[in-house]
Amino acid sequence: MRVTNNMMLRNTTSNINNNKYSVNSLNNQMSSQKKISRPSEDPVVAIRALRLRSNLSEISIMRRISRMQRRGLMRQKLR
């Protein structure tokens, strides 16, 4: 098969555009400090992030309850 100048030009242009897209994506990740900006970009990572947020909120609630219980015990001891 004969390789023409147009084929080489199209291939090079395509590679440049792909590299631009990759650099843009990495720049967005660095500036936002997030791996993904939409769940559709990587559904597995999105699900993990949702689970992590859920776990963190549960832990936060448990900490508040624990603090409240400790305060209640301290008040009972002071009486």
Buried (B, 14 or more C-beta within 10 A) or exposed (E): EEEEEEEEEEEEEEEEEEEEEEEEEEEEEEEEEEEBEEEEEEEEEBEEBEEEEEEEEEEEEEEEEEEEEEEEEEEEEEE
